Amino acid sequence: MSTDLGMPMPPAKPAPPFPPEVRARLEVDAKEVIGRYPQARSALLPLLHLVQAEEGYVTGTGIEFCADMLGLTTAEVSAVSTFYTMYRRRQGGDFHVGVCTNTLCAVMGGDEIFASLKDHLGIGNKETTADGVVTLEHIECNAACDYAPVVMVNWEFFDDATPQSAKELVDDLRAGKDAVPTRGARLCTFRDTARILAGFPDERPGAVDEGGAGGAASLVGLRIATGTHADEPARPAPTRRPLTEDVAKDIPASPSSHDAPARTAESDPAHPAPPTGAATDQDGDQAP
């Protein structure tokens, strides 16, 4: 490896280890996580959340810790930590503000929200305010299209957002005011969220019960399909009309061999199915 000037790069130095007392504490947590899986390496994702909860992002120290606990190479751990976007690669703020700019949210105003927040906060994508409170990032999808456009703070939902509501939200976060999600539990810091994602219980009284369920927007499609209104109990979906011969004859043959019926004695008497295990040619006929 060389620099842009063609000079050889010095070999990478090992990351400094966690202080002994931190290492001892993390080992206890890591062993608890690893014990949940039949294969140790399956615990890598929660372990990355665990070290992220310790330092605020996945450092070289955290990568070496995960590798050591799971018997992996640092390259294997690094490959995973850089693939998933929920793992930070550098230090960020207490509140990760993600604005969905994928198709539906973008059409509904997500791009405008993201642009207004960049201007309002004076930072760009994946940058953090000088006070260390807010990190801003555009997200490909927050999996909440029925509430578009959506903003998430530490992975909790703020639905039906507008440029104005988004600016008020980040102002409240920076002022230390409570910002209440439209769904889900109350906010906690990014590090606390990472520990919960590592699989440890949310110790805040009542926080678990604040999770909630699907709202009215999530159930619109179901109610349309079942012919119900919001104030009526759901009814079973209507039975589909049988596919009669006069309808079937107008349906073109499927272009996919996966959808075509197999040629068996039942479906095509001229081509009876060969005995089980017998070799067949490309047309499905028994080979001589």
N, C-alpha and C positions, 0 to 999 in steps of 0.2 A: 504494500500500500504506500502511496506517496501523496504529497501535498500538491496543490495547484501549481507550485513552482517546480515540481519534479523532484523535490527533496524527499528522502525516505521518512515515513512517519515513525515516531518512537513507538515501541510496543505498548499496548494498553496496560495500565497498571491495575492490579486487583482493587476492587472497591473496598473501602474500609469496613470492617465488620461492625455490627451493632455493639454498643457498649454491653458488657457482660450482664448487667441487670436487665437490660431490654431484651437481649437474646434469650435469657432464661424465661422471661415472661412470655415472649412470642413462641418459644418452643412448646410451652404448655398448651397454648391456644392451637398451634399448628398440629400437634399430636391429636388433639380432640377432633379437629377437622378431618385429618387423614383417616382417623378411625371410622369415619362414616362411609368409607368407600372400600370395595373389595380389592381395588388396585390403587396403590398410593398415588400414582401419577394423575389419577382422576381428580385429585384434590387441588390441582394447580390453579384453577380459576379462583376458588375461594381463598387460597393462600395469597394470590396476588392482591385480592381485595384486603386481606389482612395486613400485608406490608404497606399497602396504600393508606390504610387507616392509621398506620404508625407515622408515616412521613409526609402524607398528603399527596404523594405521587409514587410511581414505581421507580425507585433508584437502583443503581448498580448493587448497592448493599442488599436491597430487598430481593433482587434477582438472584444473587448468590445464596441468600438465605433459603429461598424456595428451592433452588437447585440442590442444595445440601440436604434439605429435609426430604426431598422426593427422590434423590438419587438420579437426577437429571443433569445435563450439561447446562451451562449458562446460556449457550446458544439456543437450546430447546426452550428454555423459559423466556428468553428475549423474543423469540419468534412469536410466542403466544401473546406476550404483553404488548407487542407492537401491532398485533393484528386486531385486537378488540379495542374499540374506541372508548370504552368506559374506563380504561386504564390511562391515567395521565402520564405523559413523558417528561413533564416539568412541573414545578411547583405552581399551584393556582390558588384561587381565593376560597374563602369559606363557603361560598355559594356558587355552584356551577349553573349558569343560566344557559339553557339550550333552547334555541329557537328552531322549530321545524321549518325547513325550506324545501321539503320534498313536494311532489306534484300538487296534491290537493291543498296543503297548507300554503304553498306558494301562491296558488290561484286565489285563495281566500285572504291573502294579505301577509303571509309569512315573510316574504322578501322585504316588504315595506317595514315590518316590525324589526327585522334584523338590521336593516339600514338605519332606522331611527335610533336603535339602541347603540349602534356603533358611534353615531354622531353624538348622542346624548352622553355616553360614557367616555368618549374620546379614546376608544381602544378598538382594535381589530379582532378578527377571528382568533380564538384561542389565546387571547391576551387578557391580562388581569388589571383591574383598577389599581392606582397607586396605593390606596389604603388596604389592599389585600383582601377585599371583601368579595368582589364579584369577578368571576371569569366568564367570558362570553364565548359561545360557540354555536355555529349553525349545525343542526342535526339533520341527518338524512331522513329519518322517520321516527316519530315518537309513538307510533302505533296507537294513535288516537284520532283517526281521520274524521270520525263522527263529531268531533268537537273542534274542528279546524277553524282558525289557525291556533296552534297550541304552543305554549312555552312551558318548559319544565325547569324546576329549580331543585337540584340534587335528586332528580328523577321523580319528583312529585308534580302533579299536573296543575297547570293554570290554563283553563280551557277558554275557548272563544275570545282569544286575546285581541287587543288592538294596539296600535303604536302608543296611544296614551296610557292604556292600562299597563303595558309592559314597562314604560318609563316610570310610572308610579310604583310599580313592583320593585324595580331595582333601587329606586330612591328610598323605599321603606327598608330594604335589606341593608343599605349602607347607613341608614339612620338608626339601625338596631331595633326597628319596629317589627311587630309580628306580621308576617305575610302568610295568610291562610290559603292553602291550596283549595281549588274547587272540588277536588276529590283526593282521597288519601289522607295519610297522617300529617300532623303538623311538621314543619321543617325542623331539621337538625343540621349540623355542619356537615361538610363534605366528608370529613374524616369519620364522623359518627355514622354517616350513611354507608361508608365503605365497610365498616365493621359489621353492620347489619347485613350487608350483601355477602359478607364472608360466612354468614350463617349463624351469627350470634343474636340472641334475643334483644329486642328493643326494650330497654329497661324503663323507659319513661311511662309513668302511670297513665293508662288509658290510651296510649298511642296505637296499640294494636287494634283496638275497637274502632279507631277512626278510619280504617282502611276503606270501608264502604263497598259498594258493588256497582254494577253497570247502571248508568243513569238513563234518563228518558231517550236521549239521542241514540244510545246504543241499542235500544229496543224498538226503534221505529221500523226497521226492516222486518223484525219478527212480527210486529203487529200488522204490518201490511200483508205479510204472507199468510197470516191466520185470520185476516179480516176483522180484527178487533180494534177498539179505540182505547185510549189511555185509561178510561174509567171502567172498562169492561174486562172480565176475565178472559184469558186467552182460550181460543177454541182450537181443536185439532185442524190441521191443514186439510183442505178439500181433497178428496180422492182423485187421482189423475184418471182421465178417460182412457179406457183400454185402447191399445194401438190396433185398430181394425185393418183389414186387408186393403180397403180403398184408400186409407191414409198411408199405409206402409209402402204401397207401390210407388208413391210420389217421393219417397225419401231416397236420395242417391246413396249408392254403395259407399261405405266408409273407405277413405284412402289409406287408412292405417291397418296393417295386418294385425295389430294388437286388438282392434275392435271387431275384426271379422270373426264369425263363428268357426270353430275348428271343424275340419271335414271328417266327420265320424259316420259310422253306420246309421246313426239316428238322424243326422242332418243331411247326409248325402248317401243314399243306399248304393250308388254306383261306385263309391270309394269307401268301403268299410274300413274301420280302424284296424291296424295291424295288431298282432299280439303284443302285449306289454314287453318292452325291451327289444322288439324287432327293429332292424335298421330301416329307415325310410329315405327316399330320395328327396330332392328339393320341392317336389309337388306334394309331398306327404304320402306318396304311394310306397308300398312296401318294396324295398330293394330286392332284386333277384338274388 
